[in-house]
């Protein structure tokens, strides 16, 4: 009998663990923060917990009908369990077939979490079978069918498994973090550049890497590896003894995040790209954003270079209060700027301008013409900022200009894709108020019918509705059509109407797939310019 108990428990554990796939994916997308995970459950209107409840209810009702017909037979309980297992398998198949914009990454941490879930689910199933056998009067096998209630209880095992594994994960993360610190300590001559800001971080990283590669061997964090573990991975496994420069992008959602990254990297050059409203929800206030980002300046190595983009939003008060060695970039005439641009020509093929540079101690380096295919009104600001660092590190203006000419667009960051009669501006990676406004202005430079596809801007806290309404007003100034995806569409639509857009030009969709289907029907044979602004991950609705 115990063998049957164990077999039932193991099979139930396998099924329940597979059913938890979506929960694990959302926990990973929430950076393993329970607050973010619970936020997904709430924003999805408890969709998946309701699915588990419906599965349990449907299984129970089916089993009630089954027992009414076949309960007198000794084998009935075993087949009852198979009915429940069949419903669970159908649930798993349906869930796995759903398309995800950000699939679950099977990292070592995820594998450990699944192992913990598996053990917990087996223990839960064994307990249900064993205890129900002691309680249920009648056929021994009848108790096996009580596994039907397991999904309702088992969905809470994600919380238990997470908290069981959390102490180990923290210790393991700390081990990788210290390993990275020791590796950097063993490379005292390495130039270490830290980059943060409300927007522009990844673009600045790529531009600076191209410029410095003209003189140095450069290692830079790939994609958006901007967390302690992401940077630790880069340092431990990608940084080589032959590298002369490390460029580290640093992300933050709350105060203290940048300091933790600076404690790891100990930057000799700190770059602050902009102060905006990105992640206002998690920072809590505009002041917290400014002070959280300013941690990169406060934690630069002694005698290190502090670099500011003076055009980057509410950054001037931070520049003015900073002493020591610093470089400032901006448009010609910017107060205190060491690297400026002028004679800007801006269009759908990129931009060109004159760059004039000097070092932080005032040594003039001359001027040079710069041309790049990168799009967006912020590009001259960001190139000038990177040039300020490159000049300080001895890269010639000619090499800086050459690097700009060679720059390729960053995928999903205002990337131009030409598709027949349609010019697509892919700005789907993420969005913030300043970036969205810039992207819409860029869309206005194109010929033909102008269409935006967007779910709006997220993580804006109490200001989110107002910010999305303002986004709608900006859309109305430029776009002929707006396709609004998801729950924020109503606020964007209100802004569009306030801005004068006709109601029949405002189209709603529940998903990106539905939006692209509706897009195909708008002026299909005419000249079109389409902006995809933001593409929310699966854990935000």
C-alpha positions in Angstrom: 0.0 0.0 0.0 2.8 2.4 0.8 4.2 1.9 -2.7 0.9 3.1 -4.2 1.0 6.1 -1.9 4.5 7.0 -3.0 3.6 6.5 -6.7 0.5 8.7 -6.5 2.5 11.3 -4.6 5.3 11.4 -7.1 3.0 11.7 -10.1 1.0 14.4 -8.4 4.2 16.2 -7.5 5.3 16.2 -11.1 2.0 17.5 -12.4 1.7 20.2 -9.7 5.3 21.4 -10.3 4.7 21.6 -14.1 1.5 23.6 -13.3 3.6 26.1 -11.4 5.6 27.1 -14.5 3.7 30.4 -15.0 4.2 31.3 -11.3 7.9 30.7 -11.5 8.1 32.8 -14.7 6.4 35.7 -13.0 8.5 35.4 -9.9 11.6 35.6 -12.1 10.3 38.6 -14.1 9.6 40.3 -10.7 13.4 39.9 -9.8 12.3 37.3 -7.2 10.6 40.0 -5.2 7.4 38.8 -3.6 5.9 42.3 -3.7 6.3 42.4 -7.5 4.9 38.9 -7.8 1.9 39.7 -5.8 1.5 42.9 -7.9 1.3 40.7 -11.0 -1.4 38.6 -9.4 -3.4 41.7 -8.5 -2.9 43.4 -11.9 -4.0 40.2 -13.7 -7.2 40.3 -11.6 -6.2 37.0 -9.9 -6.4 35.2 -13.3 -4.2 32.2 -12.5 -5.4 31.7 -8.9 -9.0 31.7 -10.4 -7.8 29.1 -13.0 -6.5 26.9 -10.2 -9.8 27.2 -8.4 -11.8 26.4 -11.5 -9.6 23.4 -12.1 -10.2 22.1 -8.6 -14.0 22.8 -8.8 -14.3 21.1 -12.2 -12.3 18.1 -11.0 -14.5 17.8 -7.9 -17.7 18.0 -9.8 -16.6 15.5 -12.4 -15.5 13.1 -9.6 -18.8 13.5 -7.8 -20.6 12.4 -10.9 -18.1 9.6 -11.5 -18.4 8.3 -7.9 -22.2 8.3 -8.2 -21.9 6.0 -11.1 -19.0 3.8 -10.3 -18.2 4.3 -6.6 -19.2 0.7 -5.7 -16.4 -0.8 -7.7 -13.0 -1.3 -6.0 -11.0 0.1 -8.9 -13.0 3.3 -9.0 -10.6 5.3 -6.9 -7.7 4.6 -9.2 -9.6 5.7 -12.2 -10.8 8.7 -10.3 -7.2 9.8 -9.8 -6.5 9.4 -13.5 -9.4 11.7 -14.2 -7.9 14.3 -12.0 -4.5 13.8 -13.6 -6.0 14.2 -17.0 -7.5 17.6 -16.1 -4.1 18.6 -14.7 -2.3 17.5 -17.9 -4.8 19.5 -20.0 -4.2 22.6 -17.8 -0.4 22.2 -18.3 -0.7 21.8 -22.1 -3.0 24.9 -22.5 -0.7 27.0 -20.3 2.5 25.9 -22.1 1.0 26.8 -25.5 0.3 30.4 -24.5 2.9 32.7 -26.1 5.1 34.7 -23.7 7.0 37.9 -24.6 9.6 37.0 -22.0 9.9 33.2 -21.7 11.1 31.6 -18.4 14.9 31.4 -18.4 16.1 28.1 -16.9 18.9 29.5 -14.8 20.5 27.6 -12.0 18.3 29.5 -9.5 15.1 28.5 -11.4 16.2 24.9 -11.5 16.8 24.9 -7.7 13.4 26.6 -7.2 11.7 23.9 -9.3 13.5 21.2 -7.3 12.2 22.7 -4.0 8.7 22.9 -5.5 8.9 19.2 -6.6 9.8 18.1 -3.1 7.1 20.2 -1.5 4.4 19.0 -3.9 5.3 15.4 -3.4 5.2 15.9 0.4 1.8 17.7 0.1 0.4 14.9 -2.2 1.6 12.2 0.2 0.1 14.0 3.1 -3.2 14.4 1.4 -3.4 10.7 0.4 -2.2 9.4 3.8 -4.4 11.7 5.9 -7.5 11.2 3.7 -7.0 7.4 4.0 -7.2 7.7 7.7 -10.3 9.9 7.5 -12.3 8.5 4.5 -14.5 5.5 5.3 -14.9 3.0 2.5 -12.7 2.1 -0.4 -9.0 2.5 0.1 -8.6 3.9 -3.4 -11.3 6.5 -2.8 -8.8 8.6 -0.9 -6.6 8.9 -4.0 -9.2 11.0 -5.7 -9.0 13.6 -3.0 -5.8 14.8 -4.8 -8.4 16.8 -6.8 -8.1 19.5 -4.1 -4.4 19.8 -4.4 -4.2 22.6 -7.0 -6.2 24.9 -4.7 -3.7 24.3 -1.9 -0.6 23.6 -4.0 -0.5 27.0 -5.7 0.8 28.5 -2.4 3.9 26.2 -2.5 5.6 28.9 -4.7 5.7 31.2 -1.7 7.0 28.4 0.6 9.6 27.2 -1.9 10.8 30.8 -2.4 11.3 31.5 1.2 12.9 28.1 1.9 15.5 28.8 -0.8 16.0 32.5 -0.1 18.7 32.2 2.5 20.7 29.9 0.3 20.2 32.2 -2.8 21.4 35.2 -0.8 24.5 33.4 0.3 25.2 32.1 -3.2 24.7 35.6 -4.7 27.0 37.0 -2.1 29.7 34.4 -3.1 29.5 35.5 -6.7 29.6 39.1 -5.7 32.7 38.7 -3.6 34.3 36.6 -6.3 33.8 39.5 -8.7 35.1 42.0 -6.2 38.3 40.0 -5.7 38.8 39.7 -9.5 38.6 43.5 -9.8 40.9 44.1 -6.9 43.5 42.0 -8.7 43.3 44.4 -11.7 44.3 47.7 -10.2 45.1 49.4 -13.6 41.6 48.6 -15.0 39.6 51.7 -16.0 36.1 51.1 -14.6 33.2 53.2 -16.0 29.9 53.1 -14.2 26.8 54.4 -16.1 23.3 55.1 -14.7 20.4 57.4 -15.3 16.6 57.3 -15.8 17.1 56.6 -19.5 19.9 56.3 -22.1 22.1 53.9 -20.1 22.4 51.1 -22.7 22.8 53.6 -25.6 25.6 55.4 -23.7 27.3 52.1 -22.9 27.3 51.1 -26.5 28.5 54.5 -27.8 31.2 54.7 -25.2 32.4 51.1 -25.9 32.7 52.0 -29.6 34.7 55.1 -28.9 37.1 53.6 -26.3 37.6 50.5 -28.5 39.6 52.7 -30.8 42.3 52.9 -28.2 41.6 50.2 -25.5 40.6 46.6 -25.1 37.1 47.0 -23.7 34.7 44.7 -21.8 31.2 45.9 -21.4 28.1 44.4 -19.9 25.8 42.9 -22.6 22.1 43.7 -23.1 20.8 45.1 -19.8 23.0 43.2 -17.4 22.7 46.0 -14.8 22.0 44.2 -11.5 24.5 43.0 -8.9 24.3 39.4 -10.2 24.3 40.4 -13.8 27.5 42.5 -13.4 29.1 39.8 -11.2 28.5 37.3 -14.0 30.1 39.6 -16.6 33.1 40.3 -14.3 33.6 36.6 -13.3 33.2 35.1 -16.7 33.7 37.7 -19.4 36.3 40.1 -18.1 39.8 39.0 -19.1 43.3 40.1 -17.9 43.9 41.6 -21.3 41.0 44.1 -20.9 41.9 47.6 -20.1 38.4 49.1 -19.6 35.3 47.8 -18.0 32.0 49.6 -18.8 29.2 48.7 -16.3 25.6 49.7 -16.8 23.9 50.2 -13.5 20.1 49.9 -13.0 18.1 50.9 -10.0 14.5 50.7 -8.7 15.1 52.1 -5.2 17.6 54.1 -3.2 20.7 52.1 -2.3 20.7 49.9 -5.5 23.4 52.1 -7.2 25.6 52.2 -4.1 25.5 48.4 -4.0 26.7 48.2 -7.6 29.4 50.9 -7.0 30.7 48.9 -4.0 31.2 46.0 -6.5 32.7 47.9 -9.4 34.3 50.9 -7.6 34.1 53.1 -10.8 36.9 55.4 -11.7 34.6 57.2 -14.1 30.9 57.8 -13.1 28.4 58.8 -15.7 24.9 60.2 -15.0 22.8 60.3 -18.2 19.5 61.8 -17.0 17.1 62.3 -14.2 13.5 61.5 -15.2 10.5 59.6 -13.9 11.4 56.0 -14.8 10.5 53.6 -11.9 8.8 56.3 -9.9 6.6 53.7 -8.4 9.4 51.8 -6.8 11.5 54.9 -5.9 8.5 56.5 -4.3 9.3 60.1 -5.2 11.1 62.4 -7.6 13.6 63.3 -5.0 14.4 59.6 -4.3 15.0 59.1 -8.0 17.5 62.0 -8.1 19.3 60.9 -5.0 19.2 57.3 -5.9 20.9 58.0 -9.3 23.3 60.5 -7.7 24.8 57.6 -5.7 27.0 56.9 -8.7 28.6 60.3 -8.3 28.9 60.0 -4.6 30.7 56.6 -4.9 33.2 57.3 -7.6 36.8 56.4 -6.6 38.9 59.1 -5.1 40.1 61.4 -7.8 37.7 59.8 -10.3 35.9 61.6 -13.1 32.2 62.6 -12.6 30.4 63.1 -15.9 26.9 64.7 -16.4 24.6 65.1 -19.4 23.3 68.6 -18.8 20.4 68.0 -21.2 19.2 65.0 -19.1 16.1 66.3 -17.4 16.3 67.6 -13.8 20.1 67.1 -13.5 21.4 70.7 -13.2 21.0 70.9 -9.4 23.1 67.8 -9.1 25.8 69.2 -11.4 25.9 72.5 -9.4 26.4 70.7 -6.0 29.2 68.5 -7.3 32.8 69.4 -6.6 36.0 67.8 -7.8 37.0 66.5 -11.2 33.9 66.6 -13.4 32.9 66.9 -17.1 29.6 68.2 -18.4 28.2 67.8 -21.9 25.3 69.6 -23.7 24.3 71.8 -26.5 26.7 74.8 -27.3 26.2 77.5 -24.7 25.5 75.0 -21.8 26.9 76.4 -18.6 30.1 74.7 -17.5 30.1 72.2 -20.4 33.4 70.7 -21.5 32.0 68.9 -24.5 29.2 70.5 -26.7 27.5 70.1 -30.0 26.2 72.7 -32.5 24.9 72.9 -36.1 22.6 70.0 -35.6 20.9 68.4 -38.6 18.3 65.9 -37.7 16.2 63.5 -39.8 15.0 60.0 -40.6 18.4 58.8 -41.6 20.0 59.9 -38.3 21.8 63.1 -37.4 25.0 65.1 -37.9 26.5 68.0 -35.9 29.7 69.6 -34.9 31.3 68.4 -31.7 33.7 70.6 -29.7 35.6 69.1 -26.8 38.0 69.9 -24.0 39.2 68.0 -21.0 37.9 68.5 -17.4 40.9 70.7 -16.7 40.1 73.0 -19.6 42.5 71.8 -22.3 40.9 72.4 -25.7 40.9 69.4 -28.0 39.3 71.1 -31.0 36.2 70.2 -33.0 35.1 67.6 -35.5 32.0 66.8 -37.6 30.0 63.8 -36.4 27.5 61.8 -38.3 25.5 58.8 -37.0 22.5 56.7 -38.1 21.2 56.5 -34.6 17.7 58.1 -34.2 16.3 60.3 -31.5 16.7 63.8 -30.2 18.7 62.6 -27.3 21.5 61.1 -29.5 23.6 64.3 -29.8 23.4 64.7 -26.0 24.5 61.1 -25.4 27.3 61.2 -28.0 28.6 64.4 -26.5 28.6 62.8 -23.0 30.5 59.8 -24.2 33.0 62.0 -26.1 33.7 63.9 -22.8 34.9 60.6 -21.3 36.7 59.4 -24.4 38.6 62.7 -24.7 39.6 62.5 -21.1 41.0 59.0 -21.7 43.0 60.1 -24.7 40.9 59.1 -27.6 41.3 61.5 -30.6 38.3 63.5 -32.0 38.9 61.8 -35.3 38.5 58.3 -33.7 35.4 59.5 -31.8 33.8 60.7 -35.1 34.7 57.4 -36.8 33.2 55.4 -34.0 30.0 57.3 -34.3 29.8 56.6 -38.0 30.2 52.9 -37.4 27.5 52.7 -34.7 24.6 50.3 -35.3 21.1 50.9 -33.8 20.4 49.1 -30.6 17.6 46.5 -31.0 14.2 47.7 -29.8 15.6 51.2 -28.9 14.2 53.5 -31.6 15.5 51.0 -34.2 14.4 51.8 -37.8 13.1 48.7 -39.7 12.0 49.3 -43.3 9.3 46.9 -44.5 8.0 47.7 -48.0 5.9 50.8 -47.8 6.1 50.8 -44.0 8.8 52.4 -41.9 8.7 50.7 -38.4 10.3 52.5 -35.4 10.9 49.8 -32.9 11.1 51.4 -29.4 9.6 48.4 -27.7 12.2 47.7 -25.1 10.7 49.9 -22.4 9.3 53.4 -22.0 9.5 56.5 -19.9 7.8 59.9 -20.4 10.8 61.7 -21.9 11.8 58.8 -24.1 8.2 58.3 -25.4 7.9 62.0 -26.2 11.2 61.9 -28.1 10.1 58.8 -30.1 6.8 60.4 -31.0 8.7 63.5 -32.2 10.9 61.2 -34.3 7.8 59.6 -35.8 6.7 63.0 -36.9 9.8 63.3 -39.2 8.5 60.4 -41.4 6.2 60.7 -44.4 2.9 59.0 -44.8 0.2 57.9 -42.3 1.6 57.9 -38.8 0.5 55.2 -36.4 1.5 54.4 -32.8 1.1 51.1 -31.1 1.6 51.3 -27.4 0.4 49.9 -24.0 1.4 53.1 -22.3 3.9 53.8 -19.6 4.1 51.8 -16.3 5.7 51.9 -12.9 4.7 55.6 -12.4 3.0 55.1 -9.1 0.1 57.5 -8.3 1.1 59.6 -11.4 0.6 56.8 -13.9 -2.9 57.7 -15.1 -2.0 61.4 -15.5 1.3 60.5 -17.3 -0.6 58.2 -19.7 -3.2 60.9 -20.3 -0.4 63.3 -21.2 1.1 60.7 -23.5 -2.2 60.7 -25.3 -2.0 64.4 -25.8 1.5 64.0 -27.3 0.2 61.3 -29.6 -2.6 63.5 -30.9 0.0 66.1 -32.0 1.7 63.8 -34.4 -0.2 60.5 -35.1 -3.1 59.8 -37.4 -4.0 56.6 -35.6 -3.4 55.2 -32.2 -3.6 51.5 -31.4 -3.8 51.2 -27.6 -3.0 47.9 -25.9 -4.1 46.8 -22.5 -5.6 48.3 -19.4 -4.0 51.8 -19.7 -5.6 52.4 -23.0 -8.5 54.3 -21.5 -6.3 57.1 -20.1 -4.2 57.4 -23.2 -7.5 57.5 -25.3 -8.7 60.4 -23.1 -5.5 62.3 -23.7 -5.8 61.6 -27.5 -9.3 63.1 -27.5 -8.3 66.1 -25.5 -5.5 66.6 -28.0 -8.0 66.6 -30.9 -7.7 63.1 -32.3 -11.0 61.8 -33.7 -12.5 58.9 -31.8 -12.6 56.6 -34.8 -8.8 56.9 -35.1 -8.3 55.5 -31.6 -8.3 51.7 -31.7 -8.1 49.4 -28.7 -6.6 45.9 -28.4 -6.2 43.3 -25.7 -2.8 42.1 -26.8 0.1 42.9 -29.1 -1.0 40.2 -31.5 -4.5 41.7 -31.8 -2.9 45.1 -32.2 -0.7 44.0 -35.1 -3.7 42.4 -36.8 -5.6 45.7 -36.6 -2.5 47.6 -37.8 -2.5 45.5 -41.0 -5.9 46.9 -41.9 -4.9 50.6 -41.7 -3.9 52.1 -45.0 -2.3 48.8 -46.1 -1.2 50.0 -49.6 -0.2 53.6 -48.7 3.0 54.9 -47.2 3.0 54.4 -43.4 5.3 55.1 -40.4 4.6 52.9 -37.4 6.0 53.4 -33.9 6.0 50.5 -31.4 6.4 52.3 -28.1 7.0 50.0 -25.2 6.1 46.3 -25.0 5.2 45.3 -21.5 6.6 42.1 -20.0 4.2 39.3 -19.1 4.1 40.3 -15.4 2.6 43.7 -16.2 -0.9 44.0 -17.8 
